[in-house]
């Protein structure tokens, strides 16, 4: 069954389920009808509770006056209801109709009274339903009705129910096919869309949504996935294009300087030592810029699924480590740090804080103020600030302020900060501070004490 298509399996399952339901219902109907017919016949054989003792006595006298002990004569008479008198003293039974086979239980009722209904008795080889009732000292009356006509009726009922069940199975197969076709139509559209994307890599495909069921949710999730993939591809292409643009300038400068040095050596015309020194210093600076740019590109290209394991860490220690590194680079930094514990990557957060301090030291001469209070980290410089219209772009990759384009840098530092903070579940903002300068604010969820402490 697993080897067939989903459509054929769904059709088969629906058909089997409906067929079983129809078969069980038909069987239950047959048993109910059979039981009701037997119960009705049993009630007809029992005395009517509304009959008076006089009526019952007259009825018994009628049977006694018309019955005969001659089984041959009795067998020629075929009344709707067979009557027979049974005696406990061994006298021959008296018949009104074909004789009924007498059991020991019937003679016991004749001797001691009581009543009983049973099947399994026969008259002339025909099964009958028998009601035995004690009607006097040493005598019982047996009333019976033939079951052949009842059985014929039940056979007809069984035939009709069987025909209904067969039609139900056929209808179930047709309904299963229709249900599977209707239910799997959205799945078919989704499959065709996936196959189209696999063949063409076209991520602009969208599946029309209809309804709010599971298939609609699956289609919506697929559309969201393709939109995310398309956005990721677009960002990747933009990153490659921006990286190529940024790499072109230092590479061109390097090539020009190296060509000058080679030409000087090939032509035998030595450069002025001071000019040669400037060229070599420029080449070294360009190599340093390239190294920084490549490192920043690798940091951004890691993606959200390739970051270091997130663990609980002391953010104040991470900030202190970044401050120490910045001081080694010559930055003047003042700190005011309260304890704060977060879940994140220590290396990426340290680099983010270091990037903020480096930017502050680069664009704002003087002291850089770093503070951490209640999970809010601020880094403030004393520089000229950034034009308000440029603030929305500060975290874009390769974007550089108009006041910073003459300074060294790749334009990726703040983009790395935003990525590291976002990975740790926080937010980062940049704004002009009152009184001048820029203040960078990082907000990270956490607590003022570690989750596990030694008591």
Legacy VTK file of the C-alpha trace (Angstrom):
# vtk DataFile Version 3.0
C-alpha trace
ASCII
DATASET POLYDATA
POINTS 455 float
0.000 0.000 0.000
2.938 2.334 0.722
4.206 1.922 -2.817
1.160 3.516 -4.413
0.622 7.213 -4.897
-0.818 9.303 -2.104
-3.976 9.809 -4.155
-4.549 6.043 -4.593
-3.799 5.373 -0.922
-6.229 8.058 0.203
-8.882 6.672 -2.164
-8.343 3.164 -0.818
-8.453 4.286 2.815
-11.669 6.250 2.305
-13.237 3.342 0.413
-12.276 0.808 3.086
-13.479 3.070 5.900
-16.857 3.719 4.267
-17.217 0.061 3.238
-16.597 -1.087 6.813
-19.076 1.479 8.106
-21.719 0.334 5.611
-21.059 -3.352 6.355
-21.278 -2.835 10.120
-24.439 -0.738 9.746
-26.046 -3.327 7.475
-25.157 -6.164 9.849
-26.498 -4.201 12.809
-29.731 -3.428 10.930
-30.193 -7.103 10.071
-29.697 -8.209 13.678
-32.064 -5.522 14.961
-34.777 -6.438 12.442
-34.353 -10.151 13.187
-34.579 -9.602 16.942
-37.605 -7.353 16.595
-39.457 -9.877 14.435
-38.739 -12.708 16.869
-39.771 -10.527 19.801
-42.998 -9.569 18.045
-43.814 -13.222 17.323
-43.020 -14.113 20.931
-45.405 -11.383 22.164
-48.093 -12.637 19.830
-47.781 -16.152 21.295
-47.993 -15.018 24.898
-51.429 -14.376 26.464
-52.735 -10.856 26.034
-52.551 -9.123 29.437
-55.903 -7.507 28.634
-57.722 -10.839 28.340
-59.988 -11.719 31.266
-59.718 -15.140 32.978
-63.070 -16.025 31.396
-61.738 -15.302 27.886
-58.638 -17.349 28.535
-60.781 -20.215 29.885
-63.068 -20.167 26.810
-60.009 -20.144 24.536
-58.543 -23.169 26.329
-61.896 -25.012 26.169
-61.995 -24.375 22.432
-58.577 -25.916 21.975
-59.496 -28.867 24.194
-62.747 -29.552 22.283
-61.169 -29.340 18.811
-57.797 -30.980 19.288
-57.171 -34.631 18.452
-54.645 -37.250 19.422
-54.554 -38.613 15.881
-51.355 -37.125 14.461
-52.359 -37.949 10.881
-55.637 -36.023 11.141
-53.962 -33.195 13.046
-51.259 -32.887 10.388
-53.828 -32.227 7.667
-54.931 -29.061 9.478
-52.586 -26.045 9.000
-53.822 -23.135 11.209
-51.783 -19.900 11.520
-51.131 -20.783 15.160
-50.499 -24.362 16.224
-51.876 -25.462 19.608
-51.023 -28.586 21.529
-51.950 -29.865 25.020
-49.310 -31.771 26.969
-50.083 -33.934 30.009
-47.668 -34.815 32.775
-49.194 -38.242 33.424
-48.046 -39.605 30.073
-51.314 -39.333 28.181
-50.975 -38.666 24.441
-50.766 -35.036 23.452
-53.782 -33.406 21.886
-53.092 -31.435 18.701
-54.787 -28.551 16.968
-52.587 -28.482 13.911
-49.428 -30.469 13.120
-47.876 -32.119 16.194
-44.932 -30.377 17.910
-42.023 -32.355 19.267
-42.407 -32.458 23.079
-39.344 -31.979 25.302
-38.821 -32.913 28.946
-39.001 -29.211 29.863
-42.518 -29.087 28.418
-43.698 -31.980 30.657
-42.032 -30.355 33.667
-44.081 -27.193 33.084
-47.198 -29.358 32.752
-46.409 -30.938 36.130
-45.269 -27.892 38.085
-46.503 -24.833 36.142
-44.679 -21.833 34.715
-44.037 -20.734 31.133
-41.176 -20.647 28.608
-40.459 -19.490 25.027
-37.907 -21.296 22.881
-36.901 -22.104 19.330
-35.446 -25.242 17.875
-38.621 -27.304 17.947
-40.067 -28.599 14.702
-43.374 -29.658 13.272
-43.379 -31.706 10.065
-39.687 -30.851 9.801
-40.365 -27.103 9.870
-38.772 -25.023 12.668
-41.264 -23.284 14.951
-41.212 -20.767 17.785
-42.922 -22.333 20.814
-44.529 -20.833 23.911
-45.293 -23.300 26.713
-47.594 -22.332 29.602
-48.911 -24.341 32.517
-52.749 -24.128 32.364
-53.879 -26.544 35.034
-52.908 -29.454 37.234
-50.813 -31.825 35.120
-51.476 -29.973 31.858
-49.592 -27.407 29.742
-50.576 -25.634 26.580
-48.050 -25.314 23.740
-48.574 -22.566 21.167
-46.291 -22.301 18.145
-45.821 -20.450 14.902
-43.879 -21.623 11.908
-40.581 -19.811 11.213
-40.273 -20.562 7.498
-42.113 -17.408 6.401
-40.226 -15.357 8.963
-36.958 -16.769 7.650
-37.992 -15.948 4.076
-38.607 -12.367 5.153
-35.247 -12.198 6.890
-33.532 -13.606 3.798
-35.127 -10.866 1.726
-33.985 -8.259 4.238
-30.446 -9.690 4.122
-30.486 -9.568 0.319
-31.635 -5.946 0.299
-29.054 -4.929 2.904
-26.353 -6.747 0.944
-27.333 -4.838 -2.181
-27.269 -1.581 -0.221
-23.832 -2.474 1.161
-22.518 -3.223 -2.328
-23.818 0.100 -3.602
-22.287 1.742 -0.547
-18.884 0.257 -1.318
-19.117 1.441 -4.922
-20.211 4.874 -3.763
-17.392 4.888 -1.232
-14.835 4.206 -3.964
-16.220 7.039 -6.088
-16.422 9.355 -3.073
-12.875 8.424 -2.057
-11.604 9.252 -5.501
-13.424 12.592 -5.484
-12.246 13.397 -1.949
-8.628 12.535 -2.727
-8.725 14.595 -5.914
-10.195 17.607 -4.102
-8.092 17.286 -0.965
-4.813 16.804 -2.809
-5.326 19.515 -5.413
-3.511 22.136 -3.246
-0.750 19.593 -2.603
-0.441 19.113 -6.359
-0.060 22.864 -6.849
2.557 22.944 -4.103
4.418 20.026 -5.693
4.436 21.695 -9.103
5.723 24.908 -7.547
8.543 23.058 -5.763
9.473 21.207 -8.956
9.456 24.494 -10.893
11.759 26.102 -8.323
14.062 23.059 -8.366
14.329 23.252 -12.148
14.499 27.027 -12.649
15.670 28.334 -9.227
12.943 30.950 -9.580
12.158 32.056 -6.004
9.470 34.531 -7.063
6.855 31.769 -7.335
3.939 32.174 -4.914
1.098 29.725 -4.289
-2.407 31.270 -4.148
-3.941 30.909 -0.676
-7.527 29.754 -0.174
-9.057 29.019 3.226
-7.439 28.553 6.621
-6.944 24.781 6.771
-3.677 22.865 7.126
-3.026 22.938 3.374
-3.453 26.712 3.342
-1.048 27.000 6.267
1.441 24.787 4.431
1.132 26.969 1.327
1.583 30.096 3.430
4.679 28.601 5.077
6.051 27.662 1.654
5.482 31.208 0.378
7.225 32.592 3.475
10.116 30.184 2.919
10.581 31.167 -0.729
10.334 34.849 0.209
13.025 34.342 2.875
15.215 32.455 0.417
14.736 35.157 -2.192
15.663 37.806 0.375
18.706 35.805 1.436
19.830 35.421 -2.178
19.289 39.125 -2.792
21.324 40.030 0.293
24.037 37.596 -0.756
24.188 39.095 -4.239
24.256 42.588 -2.767
27.041 41.576 -0.384
29.092 40.148 -3.248
28.499 43.259 -5.364
29.384 45.614 -2.485
32.428 43.534 -1.567
33.635 43.612 -5.168
33.174 47.361 -5.233
35.049 47.881 -1.963
37.859 45.500 -2.936
38.396 47.203 -6.259
39.898 50.397 -4.793
42.631 48.862 -2.562
43.450 46.278 -5.212
43.825 48.992 -7.865
46.045 51.016 -5.559
48.142 47.950 -4.739
48.512 47.072 -8.396
49.556 50.621 -9.284
52.148 50.803 -6.518
53.551 47.354 -7.277
53.707 48.190 -11.006
55.754 51.297 -10.162
58.154 49.275 -8.055
58.504 46.587 -10.752
59.012 49.129 -13.510
61.694 50.811 -11.436
63.533 47.526 -11.032
63.069 46.470 -14.695
64.230 49.772 -16.186
67.089 50.251 -13.757
65.819 53.662 -12.756
65.904 53.634 -9.012
63.199 55.526 -7.174
64.006 58.189 -4.682
64.419 56.433 -1.305
61.784 58.643 0.300
59.310 57.982 -2.549
60.058 54.259 -2.414
59.488 54.282 1.341
56.133 56.021 0.851
55.146 53.412 -1.750
56.040 50.530 0.569
54.167 52.119 3.486
51.158 52.597 1.180
51.346 48.962 0.050
51.486 47.798 3.669
48.484 49.977 4.559
46.516 48.628 1.621
47.325 45.061 2.673
46.147 45.857 6.207
42.941 47.364 4.816
42.390 44.296 2.650
42.951 41.989 5.620
40.454 43.945 7.708
37.922 43.979 4.894
38.243 40.217 4.260
37.922 39.495 7.987
34.798 41.641 8.224
33.320 39.948 5.144
33.926 36.500 6.651
32.302 37.643 9.881
29.182 38.818 8.042
29.093 35.775 5.734
28.859 33.307 8.646
25.073 33.521 8.722
22.762 33.015 11.679
23.226 29.226 11.749
27.025 29.286 11.967
27.539 31.299 15.156
29.378 30.161 18.247
27.411 28.269 20.936
25.368 30.574 23.148
26.037 30.216 26.861
25.396 32.301 29.913
28.169 34.850 30.298
29.015 37.957 32.291
28.462 40.878 29.932
30.460 43.235 32.183
33.496 40.963 31.814
33.048 40.878 28.034
32.858 44.691 27.934
35.914 44.966 30.184
37.893 42.677 27.839
36.912 44.815 24.826
37.916 47.974 26.700
41.342 46.491 27.495
41.914 45.683 23.814
40.824 49.184 22.793
43.245 50.733 25.298
46.073 48.681 23.787
45.211 50.357 20.484
45.610 53.759 22.092
41.969 54.622 22.900
41.184 56.587 26.059
38.208 54.843 27.675
36.352 55.494 30.941
34.052 52.742 32.259
31.137 52.443 34.685
29.984 48.806 34.648
27.342 47.038 36.738
27.091 43.230 36.765
24.805 41.830 34.038
24.514 38.245 32.805
23.217 37.349 29.343
23.023 34.341 27.026
25.078 34.783 23.876
28.448 34.348 22.197
31.343 35.903 24.087
33.618 36.393 21.063
30.971 38.012 18.838
29.726 40.328 21.622
33.289 41.345 22.521
33.994 42.189 18.886
30.755 44.193 18.692
31.697 46.266 21.758
35.238 46.713 20.440
33.897 47.948 17.094
31.754 50.551 18.875
34.718 51.754 20.960
36.996 51.867 17.886
34.403 53.912 15.983
33.996 56.260 18.932
37.740 56.685 19.257
38.140 57.204 15.491
35.397 59.792 14.976
35.373 61.472 18.377
38.689 62.713 19.690
39.022 62.541 23.425
37.625 60.172 26.009
35.149 57.397 25.185
32.589 56.747 27.943
31.397 53.148 28.330
28.599 52.391 30.831
26.529 49.269 31.622
23.457 49.624 33.841
20.442 47.291 33.972
21.319 45.462 30.787
21.768 48.687 28.766
25.270 49.271 27.406
26.121 52.767 26.148
29.230 53.888 24.267
29.576 57.667 23.834
32.176 59.749 22.058
32.875 63.475 22.005
32.850 63.896 18.208
30.762 66.064 15.887
27.915 63.549 15.526
26.119 62.302 12.413
23.567 64.187 10.295
20.061 63.072 11.285
19.187 62.013 7.725
22.112 59.538 7.767
21.238 57.813 11.061
18.825 55.240 9.494
21.694 53.912 7.320
24.455 53.514 9.896
24.004 49.714 10.201
23.898 49.088 6.438
26.791 47.110 4.999
29.548 49.214 3.378
27.715 52.433 4.210
29.938 55.230 5.402
29.019 58.666 6.621
29.927 61.627 4.465
32.211 62.843 7.274
34.077 59.514 7.468
34.776 58.648 3.840
38.283 60.000 4.058
39.141 57.826 7.045
40.288 54.178 6.883
37.700 51.474 7.359
35.541 48.993 5.502
32.086 50.288 6.416
31.232 46.913 7.921
31.952 47.523 11.605
28.442 48.613 12.632
26.869 45.901 10.441
28.886 43.334 12.435
27.687 44.964 15.669
24.033 44.694 14.580
24.470 41.041 13.576
26.138 40.038 16.859
23.555 41.828 19.008
20.624 40.409 17.031
22.012 36.864 17.366
22.005 37.336 21.160
18.388 38.546 21.152
19.160 42.219 21.749
18.768 45.583 20.055
21.292 48.245 19.054
20.664 51.938 18.316
22.814 54.917 17.350
21.813 58.512 18.076
23.292 61.970 18.501
23.902 62.701 22.167
22.859 65.890 23.912
25.831 68.200 24.149
27.539 66.672 21.126
28.911 63.350 20.092
27.257 60.037 19.316
25.847 57.530 21.799
25.490 53.847 20.793
23.052 51.849 22.905
22.924 48.042 23.155
20.040 46.430 25.069
20.391 42.736 25.925
17.912 40.635 27.941
19.413 39.070 31.047
19.680 39.367 34.823
21.879 40.991 37.414
23.041 37.642 38.831
24.021 34.322 37.236
21.501 31.492 36.946
23.673 29.199 39.115
25.315 30.660 42.198
27.265 29.051 44.987
25.275 29.424 48.160
LINES 1 456
455 0 1 2 3 4 5 6 7 8 9 10 11 12 13 14 15 16 17 18 19 20 21 22 23 24 25 26 27 28 29 30 31 32 33 34 35 36 37 38 39 40 41 42 43 44 45 46 47 48 49 50 51 52 53 54 55 56 57 58 59 60 61 62 63 64 65 66 67 68 69 70 71 72 73 74 75 76 77 78 79 80 81 82 83 84 85 86 87 88 89 90 91 92 93 94 95 96 97 98 99 100 101 102 103 104 105 106 107 108 109 110 111 112 113 114 115 116 117 118 119 120 121 122 123 124 125 126 127 128 129 130 131 132 133 134 135 136 137 138 139 140 141 142 143 144 145 146 147 148 149 150 151 152 153 154 155 156 157 158 159 160 161 162 163 164 165 166 167 168 169 170 171 172 173 174 175 176 177 178 179 180 181 182 183 184 185 186 187 188 189 190 191 192 193 194 195 196 197 198 199 200 201 202 203 204 205 206 207 208 209 210 211 212 213 214 215 216 217 218 219 220 221 222 223 224 225 226 227 228 229 230 231 232 233 234 235 236 237 238 239 240 241 242 243 244 245 246 247 248 249 250 251 252 253 254 255 256 257 258 259 260 261 262 263 264 265 266 267 268 269 270 271 272 273 274 275 276 277 278 279 280 281 282 283 284 285 286 287 288 289 290 291 292 293 294 295 296 297 298 299 300 301 302 303 304 305 306 307 308 309 310 311 312 313 314 315 316 317 318 319 320 321 322 323 324 325 326 327 328 329 330 331 332 333 334 335 336 337 338 339 340 341 342 343 344 345 346 347 348 349 350 351 352 353 354 355 356 357 358 359 360 361 362 363 364 365 366 367 368 369 370 371 372 373 374 375 376 377 378 379 380 381 382 383 384 385 386 387 388 389 390 391 392 393 394 395 396 397 398 399 400 401 402 403 404 405 406 407 408 409 410 411 412 413 414 415 416 417 418 419 420 421 422 423 424 425 426 427 428 429 430 431 432 433 434 435 436 437 438 439 440 441 442 443 444 445 446 447 448 449 450 451 452 453 454
